[in-house]
Each structure stands twice: as C-alpha cells, then as structure tokens.
Amino acid sequence: MKVSFRLNDEERICNLLGMLFLSLYIVNISPGFEEPLGIPHAFVSMMMKIVLGLGFFSCIDVIFRRFKKKTLIYCLITVAVIFINTIFFPSNNIVFKNTAVYFLVNCLLPMIFFAMVRDFQLLKQKLLKISEIIAILTIIVLILKIAIPRLGGQFSLGYYSMGFGYACLVPMIFLMLEFVRKPNFKYGLYIIVMLIAIMSLGSRGPLVGILSFAMIAFIKINHEKKRDVRIILGFLVGLIFVFFSGSLFTLLYNLLYSIGIDSRTLIMIANHNIGYMSGRDELYEFFLQEIVSNPFIIRGINRDQALGFNYPHNVFLELLYQLGIILGGLIVVSIVFKAFKALKSKCMSTDSKQQLEIIFMCVSLSTLMISGTLWKQINFWIWIAISNNKYRDYKRKIREGT
C-alpha cells in the first residue's frame, strides 16, 4: 500500500487561510520584540508578507482548477471599480491608489480563496487550531510583558495597540464558539487569557465584537438545543452585571498595574468612560450633514481622506457619503439583508459554514460600525465570500445530514 504525504487541494487552501491569521497576529506582536531581541517590526512585517505571498503563489494551481464564474466576477467588479474611480474621480487618486493596492493584495486574494472552500468543517478545524496556537502565544506575550521589565529590558506594544486587539478578535471568537458548544476548561482558560490580553494591551473596539458574538452564539445555540431559557437570561444578567460593575474592573486594573500592565481599556471601564467617542461623534455629525445636504452626489471612494478628513468610522456613513444614497443605499440594504439572513440560520450549533459566516459577520460589522474603512477591512470581504459560497456538494451533505 502506497502512503502519500501530499496534501489535497482543500487542505492546502485551509492551511494557507489559517496562516493568514497567524501572520497577522505575529506582525502585531512584533513591535514588542524590537528592543529585547533587536528584530525590527518592519522586517517581521516584510517576512510575513513574503511567506504569505509564497503560500498564495503555491496554491495558484488550485485557482485554475477551481476557477469559477464567481471568482471571475469578483475580479471583474474589482477592476471596474478601480477603473471608474481612477478615471471619474481623479482628485481622490492620491489616497485611492494606496487603497486599491491594499485591497487587491490583502482583501481580494483572501476573498477568492475563501470563496473556493468546499469543506467548511475542515476550514473551521484549521482556524480553531490556529486560534489555540495564538492563545498560547498570547500567554507567552503576557509573561514577557511582565517579566522583561523586571530583567531590565522593555517589552511594549505602546500604551495600547489597536492592531493587537483586532488580531486577537477572530481567534478568541473561534474559541468562544467551541466553549459555548462544548464547555471545557482548556477553552475557558484560553478565553480568559485572551480577554485579559485584549483589555490590557489592545483597544476597546474588539470588546464590541466579543459581546455581540457572545450574545448571538449563546442565544442561538441554546435555542437550537432547546435548553432552558433561564440559562440565557442568567447569561445576559451576568453580562450586564460585569459590564456595569466598575469596582470589579478597578480591582482587575489595580492587579494588572501592580505587575506592570497599565490598561487603558480597564481604566476607562472602571471610570465609566467606555462610551467615550474619541471624536467620532464630531465625525458622524459632519458626514451626516454632508450626506443630507447633497444626498444624491457620488463623491468616489476615499473622497473623505482626499479632502484631508478622517474616514467616517462607520460603514453606513462611509458608503452613503462616498457613493450617494442611491448606490450607497443599495449596498447598505444588501449588507443588512445578508446579516439578517445569517442571523435567521437555524443550524448554528452544527453547520460549520453558518458558524464561520456569523463569526466573520460579527467581527467585521462590529469593527466597521466604530472604526476602520470598508475598503481595508479583510474580515468583511471574507464574510462576503463565505456568504456567497454556495458549493453544491456541501449543501447536499448538509441536507443529508452527513
């Protein structure tokens, strides 16, 4: 009997997509190693890009074998949007050219590969395994953050790192899903560690995604399994208590501060400043006024930044401002429809595709409602790819219960 160690197409794709999230995490913790190890952050970032680039290139044969109309449509729409925006809105090009390159490399490529997945159960297993690896790395990061200053060195990601927080968000939600489905000590420990790391070293933005997914997953999975509604109510009461208990967060802040971790997020929660808008309210008001004053005008992608403003920090305002209320409104409606359709799913506890769809929906929309720009949000385009992936054999297996 001949034994083959060659990976099949599906394993190659899923391994590559797992590596995508691991590399994102490594890039965002690398600033901490600049001083103690002398490894520049820029060098780590470049190496991760090379590794991922080689990985995508190594799977190019899979693209040709699975090249479908949908992949062609993604590419044609992207080319058309770039062409139209470049020709008809030249004043935006100083910013748009960077956005276009970023989208092609960091959003379109992952989108195409997620659209080609046929075995969502395998993909979920790979991403869960990567999430466990990231959780272990996070434990190491916290240990280094505490230990290195005591040895006379420095390990710092800055006062807080937005990139680190969001790099932890997808892995943590995968761990949360498994814990809600099958509670066990290992996943519980990983979740606690990653939550502490996000609140200690990251920004508060990821907490929105964590809370939204926790409520959706817990309620839906318990409902599907017909568990007692009192469990759900108890969970919600617990969340409300923890969220509004300033003394609990003050205690946690003081504990972490005593070992060398100064958490901006924890002190904001303890002081009831978690809702501080950091200037977002002024942005929302400005862009809303612009939309109301000229509702039908199409200003083009990146018009906000081309004029010297910050982006709106809200996906709906961004679309309506850049594309007008007709075109932008249609896209907004389609996003809301996709989200509603995902939430209507009745098999989240067993269907890996539905689990992935809801995970990336929560991660991307929670981020885009308060931060980030649509055209550089990788997780949003991954959600769109998963949502549009209608692989027939997978649907047949789900119907047959295999």
VEXVEX-220763 format. One record per residue (C-alpha): residue in three letters; residue number from 1; x, y, z. Coordinates in pm, whole numbers. Example, Ala and Ser with C-alpha at 12.3 -4.5 7.8 and 13.67 -1.06 7.14 Angstrom:
2
rest; nr; east; north; up
ALA; 1; 1230; -450; 780
SER; 2; 1367; -106; 714
***
This chain:
402
rest; nr; east; north; up
MET; 1; 0; 0; 0
LYS; 2; 140; 335; -106
VAL; 3; 132; 610; 156
SER; 4; 114; 968; 29
PHE; 5; 206; 1271; 237
ARG; 6; 90; 1511; -32
LEU; 7; -186; 1745; 86
ASN; 8; -500; 1767; -120
ASP; 9; -631; 2097; -255
GLU; 10; -870; 2153; 33
GLU; 11; -603; 2103; 299
ARG; 12; -366; 2338; 116
ILE; 13; -627; 2613; 98
CYS; 14; -733; 2573; 462
ASN; 15; -372; 2567; 588
LEU; 16; -298; 2884; 393
LEU; 17; -603; 3065; 532
GLY; 18; -503; 2962; 884
MET; 19; -155; 3102; 820
LEU; 20; -317; 3431; 720
PHE; 21; -448; 3490; 1073
LEU; 22; -133; 3364; 1242
SER; 23; 83; 3602; 1037
LEU; 24; -148; 3893; 1118
TYR; 25; -103; 3816; 1488
ILE; 26; 277; 3782; 1460
VAL; 27; 305; 4117; 1282
ASN; 28; 110; 4289; 1559
ILE; 29; 315; 4147; 1847
SER; 30; 650; 4203; 1673
PRO; 31; 692; 4566; 1797
GLY; 32; 738; 4423; 2146
PHE; 33; 1049; 4234; 2034
GLU; 34; 1230; 4529; 1874
GLU; 35; 1424; 4629; 2185
PRO; 36; 1489; 4296; 2365
LEU; 37; 1580; 4100; 2051
GLY; 38; 1667; 4377; 1805
ILE; 39; 1425; 4247; 1541
PRO; 40; 1268; 4543; 1357
HIS; 41; 892; 4539; 1319
ALA; 42; 928; 4633; 950
PHE; 43; 1145; 4326; 891
VAL; 44; 891; 4092; 1052
SER; 45; 610; 4251; 852
MET; 46; 803; 4209; 529
MET; 47; 889; 3844; 605
MET; 48; 525; 3761; 682
LYS; 49; 420; 3919; 353
ILE; 50; 679; 3711; 168
VAL; 51; 569; 3389; 340
LEU; 52; 202; 3458; 266
GLY; 53; 283; 3561; -90
LEU; 54; 468; 3233; -148
GLY; 55; 177; 3048; 9
PHE; 56; -78; 3208; -221
PHE; 57; 150; 3150; -520
SER; 58; 193; 2783; -426
CYS; 59; -186; 2742; -447
ILE; 60; -225; 2911; -783
ASP; 61; -285; 2573; -947
VAL; 62; -591; 2532; -723
ILE; 63; -727; 2862; -853
PHE; 64; -702; 2736; -1210
ARG; 65; -865; 2405; -1121
ARG; 66; -1149; 2568; -931
PHE; 67; -1176; 2888; -1133
LYS; 68; -1545; 2963; -1140
LYS; 69; -1767; 3237; -1271
LYS; 70; -1795; 3382; -922
THR; 71; -1418; 3428; -893
LEU; 72; -1414; 3592; -1236
ILE; 73; -1700; 3819; -1129
TYR; 74; -1509; 3926; -815
CYS; 75; -1207; 4016; -1028
LEU; 76; -1408; 4198; -1296
ILE; 77; -1603; 4402; -1041
THR; 78; -1278; 4499; -866
VAL; 79; -1115; 4605; -1193
ALA; 80; -1425; 4802; -1293
VAL; 81; -1444; 4983; -958
ILE; 82; -1074; 5073; -968
PHE; 83; -1101; 5192; -1330
ILE; 84; -1415; 5402; -1271
ASN; 85; -1284; 5560; -953
THR; 86; -948; 5640; -1114
ILE; 87; -1097; 5794; -1430
PHE; 88; -1401; 5977; -1294
PHE; 89; -1266; 6085; -955
PRO; 90; -901; 6179; -1023
SER; 91; -887; 6411; -721
ASN; 92; -921; 6105; -496
ASN; 93; -632; 5917; -654
ILE; 94; -365; 6042; -417
VAL; 95; -529; 5827; -148
PHE; 96; -718; 5579; -365
LYS; 97; -409; 5428; -531
ASN; 98; -287; 5306; -191
THR; 99; -634; 5178; -104
ALA; 100; -657; 4992; -437
VAL; 101; -320; 4819; -389
TYR; 102; -409; 4725; -31
PHE; 103; -747; 4588; -137
LEU; 104; -602; 4380; -422
VAL; 105; -333; 4221; -204
ASN; 106; -495; 4198; 139
CYS; 107; -868; 4167; 66
LEU; 108; -928; 4026; -283
LEU; 109; -682; 3737; -253
PRO; 110; -823; 3600; 76
MET; 111; -1173; 3662; -58
ILE; 112; -1104; 3443; -364
PHE; 113; -963; 3159; -155
PHE; 114; -1249; 3168; 96
ALA; 115; -1488; 3160; -200
MET; 116; -1319; 2838; -320
VAL; 117; -1353; 2645; 7
ARG; 118; -1554; 2324; -24
ASP; 119; -1509; 2169; 319
PHE; 120; -1611; 2423; 583
GLN; 121; -1572; 2170; 862
LEU; 122; -1204; 2127; 772
LEU; 123; -1158; 2503; 746
LYS; 124; -1314; 2555; 1088
GLN; 125; -1087; 2289; 1240
LYS; 126; -778; 2455; 1092
LEU; 127; -880; 2802; 1211
LEU; 128; -963; 2665; 1556
LYS; 129; -619; 2504; 1577
ILE; 130; -456; 2833; 1475
SER; 131; -668; 3007; 1740
GLU; 132; -531; 2771; 2005
ILE; 133; -175; 2844; 1890
ILE; 134; -246; 3218; 1910
ALA; 135; -390; 3175; 2260
ILE; 136; -68; 3001; 2371
LEU; 137; 139; 3278; 2211
THR; 138; -75; 3532; 2396
ILE; 139; 9; 3365; 2727
ILE; 140; 377; 3399; 2634
VAL; 141; 327; 3766; 2539
LEU; 142; 169; 3843; 2876
ILE; 143; 452; 3664; 3059
LEU; 144; 713; 3861; 2861
LYS; 145; 527; 4186; 2926
ILE; 146; 553; 4119; 3299
ALA; 147; 898; 3955; 3315
ILE; 148; 1120; 4153; 3075
PRO; 149; 1092; 4491; 3258
ARG; 150; 1193; 4313; 3580
LEU; 151; 1506; 4195; 3400
GLY; 152; 1599; 4548; 3295
GLY; 153; 1456; 4534; 2942
GLN; 154; 1141; 4653; 2775
PHE; 155; 853; 4475; 2604
SER; 156; 597; 4724; 2478
LEU; 157; 320; 4735; 2221
GLY; 158; 261; 5101; 2308
TYR; 159; 9; 5242; 2556
TYR; 160; -245; 5034; 2370
SER; 161; -234; 4853; 2036
MET; 162; -546; 4858; 1821
GLY; 163; -383; 4613; 1579
PHE; 164; -306; 4363; 1855
GLY; 165; -662; 4377; 1987
TYR; 166; -817; 4312; 1648
ALA; 167; -558; 4041; 1566
CYS; 168; -682; 3858; 1877
LEU; 169; -1050; 3906; 1797
VAL; 170; -1107; 3633; 1535
PRO; 171; -909; 3364; 1727
MET; 172; -1089; 3449; 2051
ILE; 173; -1432; 3422; 1890
PHE; 174; -1345; 3079; 1746
LEU; 175; -1252; 2969; 2098
MET; 176; -1573; 3121; 2236
LEU; 177; -1779; 2926; 1982
GLU; 178; -1627; 2596; 2089
PHE; 179; -1671; 2684; 2455
VAL; 180; -2040; 2766; 2406
ARG; 181; -2093; 2445; 2208
LYS; 182; -1887; 2218; 2437
PRO; 183; -1774; 2392; 2757
ASN; 184; -1436; 2272; 2885
PHE; 185; -1153; 2404; 3100
LYS; 186; -896; 2447; 2821
TYR; 187; -1110; 2677; 2607
GLY; 188; -1231; 2862; 2916
LEU; 189; -870; 2933; 3018
TYR; 190; -777; 3046; 2665
ILE; 191; -1075; 3283; 2654
ILE; 192; -992; 3440; 2991
VAL; 193; -626; 3490; 2893
MET; 194; -712; 3645; 2556
LEU; 195; -977; 3870; 2706
ILE; 196; -728; 3995; 2964
ALA; 197; -471; 4049; 2687
ILE; 198; -716; 4243; 2470
MET; 199; -824; 4465; 2759
SER; 200; -465; 4509; 2882
LEU; 201; -267; 4558; 2562
GLY; 202; -532; 4625; 2296
SER; 203; -809; 4879; 2238
ARG; 204; -1173; 4863; 2347
GLY; 205; -1308; 4817; 1993
PRO; 206; -1278; 4435; 1991
LEU; 207; -1500; 4416; 2300
VAL; 208; -1797; 4516; 2082
GLY; 209; -1737; 4215; 1856
ILE; 210; -1686; 3984; 2153
LEU; 211; -2009; 4091; 2326
SER; 212; -2216; 4079; 2007
PHE; 213; -2094; 3732; 1916
ALA; 214; -2133; 3605; 2274
MET; 215; -2499; 3706; 2282
ILE; 216; -2578; 3576; 1932
ALA; 217; -2398; 3243; 1974
PHE; 218; -2517; 3171; 2325
ILE; 219; -2882; 3251; 2250
LYS; 220; -2894; 3076; 1912
ILE; 221; -2710; 2760; 2017
ASN; 222; -2909; 2723; 2337
HIS; 223; -3231; 2784; 2146
GLU; 224; -3139; 2522; 1884
LYS; 225; -3059; 2271; 2156
LYS; 226; -3382; 2363; 2338
ARG; 227; -3202; 2444; 2661
ASP; 228; -3384; 2619; 2945
VAL; 229; -3440; 2987; 2873
ARG; 230; -3327; 3064; 3228
ILE; 231; -2971; 2983; 3120
ILE; 232; -2993; 3252; 2854
LEU; 233; -3141; 3507; 3093
GLY; 234; -2875; 3424; 3350
PHE; 235; -2604; 3478; 3090
LEU; 236; -2745; 3818; 2990
VAL; 237; -2782; 3927; 3354
GLY; 238; -2422; 3820; 3414
LEU; 239; -2302; 4023; 3116
ILE; 240; -2488; 4332; 3235
PHE; 241; -2350; 4292; 3587
VAL; 242; -1991; 4253; 3470
PHE; 243; -2019; 4538; 3220
PHE; 244; -2154; 4789; 3471
SER; 245; -1955; 4677; 3774
GLY; 246; -1688; 4945; 3791
SER; 247; -1540; 4809; 4115
LEU; 248; -1466; 4473; 3952
PHE; 249; -1271; 4639; 3673
THR; 250; -1097; 4871; 3916
LEU; 251; -977; 4566; 4109
LEU; 252; -858; 4400; 3787
TYR; 253; -685; 4720; 3673
ASN; 254; -502; 4758; 4006
LEU; 255; -398; 4394; 3998
LEU; 256; -253; 4421; 3647
TYR; 257; -94; 4758; 3721
SER; 258; 85; 4606; 4020
ILE; 259; 259; 4358; 3789
GLY; 260; 348; 4615; 3524
ILE; 261; 49; 4628; 3288
ASP; 262; -125; 4966; 3252
SER; 263; -457; 4903; 3079
ARG; 264; -626; 5199; 2911
THR; 265; -940; 4997; 2842
LEU; 266; -982; 4876; 3201
ILE; 267; -941; 5221; 3350
MET; 268; -1196; 5359; 3103
ILE; 269; -1446; 5090; 3203
ALA; 270; -1377; 5140; 3572
ASN; 271; -1433; 5517; 3535
HIS; 272; -1745; 5460; 3323
ASN; 273; -1578; 5623; 3021
ILE; 274; -1606; 5319; 2794
GLY; 275; -1852; 5513; 2576
TYR; 276; -1606; 5798; 2515
MET; 277; -1629; 5866; 2141
SER; 278; -1270; 5991; 2083
GLY; 279; -1400; 6247; 1832
ARG; 280; -1624; 6001; 1646
ASP; 281; -1936; 6198; 1735
GLU; 282; -1796; 6502; 1552
LEU; 283; -1713; 6286; 1250
TYR; 284; -2061; 6133; 1249
GLU; 285; -2223; 6476; 1267
PHE; 286; -2005; 6618; 989
PHE; 287; -2060; 6333; 743
LEU; 288; -2431; 6314; 821
GLN; 289; -2467; 6683; 740
GLU; 290; -2273; 6635; 415
ILE; 291; -2499; 6346; 313
VAL; 292; -2817; 6539; 394
SER; 293; -2700; 6849; 207
ASN; 294; -2604; 6653; -109
PRO; 295; -2775; 6314; -84
PHE; 296; -2751; 6203; -448
ILE; 297; -2395; 6309; -532
ILE; 298; -2135; 6034; -585
ARG; 299; -1808; 6160; -443
GLY; 300; -1599; 5848; -508
ILE; 301; -1402; 5614; -285
ASN; 302; -1164; 5788; -42
ARG; 303; -1312; 6133; -109
ASP; 304; -1319; 6193; 268
GLN; 305; -946; 6135; 312
ALA; 306; -856; 6309; -16
LEU; 307; -1008; 6628; 131
GLY; 308; -795; 6586; 442
PHE; 309; -1066; 6449; 672
ASN; 310; -1059; 6124; 865
TYR; 311; -1274; 5840; 735
PRO; 312; -1625; 5832; 888
HIS; 313; -1560; 5539; 1128
ASN; 314; -1899; 5398; 1031
VAL; 315; -1956; 5175; 729
PHE; 316; -2305; 5309; 654
LEU; 317; -2197; 5673; 664
GLU; 318; -1892; 5584; 455
LEU; 319; -2099; 5422; 181
LEU; 320; -2368; 5692; 176
TYR; 321; -2109; 5973; 170
GLN; 322; -1884; 5822; -97
LEU; 323; -2147; 5664; -323
GLY; 324; -2462; 5865; -256
ILE; 325; -2791; 5745; -110
ILE; 326; -2898; 5552; -421
LEU; 327; -2591; 5338; -494
GLY; 328; -2461; 5353; -139
GLY; 329; -2809; 5285; -5
LEU; 330; -2844; 4972; -218
ILE; 331; -2516; 4837; -80
VAL; 332; -2623; 4922; 276
VAL; 333; -2951; 4735; 224
SER; 334; -2766; 4433; 83
ILE; 335; -2533; 4427; 386
VAL; 336; -2828; 4445; 626
PHE; 337; -3006; 4171; 429
LYS; 338; -2701; 3942; 444
ALA; 339; -2671; 4000; 819
PHE; 340; -3041; 3927; 872
LYS; 341; -3015; 3612; 660
ALA; 342; -2716; 3490; 863
LEU; 343; -2898; 3553; 1191
LYS; 344; -3202; 3361; 1065
SER; 345; -2998; 3042; 1024
LYS; 346; -3136; 2755; 1229
CYS; 347; -2836; 2524; 1249
MET; 348; -2553; 2729; 1403
SER; 349; -2473; 2457; 1655
THR; 350; -2393; 2203; 1379
ASP; 351; -2335; 2386; 1048
SER; 352; -1970; 2493; 1014
LYS; 353; -2046; 2730; 726
GLN; 354; -2311; 2913; 930
GLN; 355; -2070; 2934; 1223
LEU; 356; -1798; 3088; 1005
GLU; 357; -2046; 3325; 845
ILE; 358; -2170; 3457; 1181
ILE; 359; -1817; 3481; 1322
PHE; 360; -1689; 3699; 1038
MET; 361; -2013; 3897; 1027
CYS; 362; -1980; 3988; 1397
VAL; 363; -1609; 4065; 1367
SER; 364; -1637; 4282; 1056
LEU; 365; -1960; 4472; 1124
SER; 366; -1876; 4542; 1489
THR; 367; -1543; 4685; 1370
LEU; 368; -1685; 4884; 1079
MET; 369; -1959; 5043; 1292
ILE; 370; -1698; 5220; 1508
SER; 371; -1364; 5205; 1325
GLY; 372; -1185; 5109; 1009
THR; 373; -1272; 5165; 647
LEU; 374; -1470; 4921; 435
TRP; 375; -1205; 4907; 164
LYS; 376; -934; 4781; 401
GLN; 377; -1138; 4552; 628
ILE; 378; -1020; 4200; 542
ASN; 379; -1276; 4026; 763
PHE; 380; -1567; 4199; 589
TRP; 381; -1468; 4063; 248
ILE; 382; -1409; 3719; 399
TRP; 383; -1767; 3732; 532
ILE; 384; -1896; 3825; 185
ALA; 385; -1700; 3537; 29
ILE; 386; -1832; 3281; 280
SER; 387; -2186; 3414; 247
ASN; 388; -2171; 3386; -133
ASN; 389; -2006; 3042; -130
LYS; 390; -2280; 2806; -247
TYR; 391; -2082; 2492; -313
ARG; 392; -2339; 2234; -421
ASP; 393; -2183; 1923; -267
TYR; 394; -2166; 2098; 71
LYS; 395; -2532; 2194; 55
ARG; 396; -2620; 1837; -40
LYS; 397; -2422; 1698; 257
ILE; 398; -2599; 1938; 493
ARG; 399; -2939; 1829; 360
GLU; 400; -2846; 1463; 400
GLY; 401; -2705; 1523; 747
THR; 402; -2364; 1381; 662
***
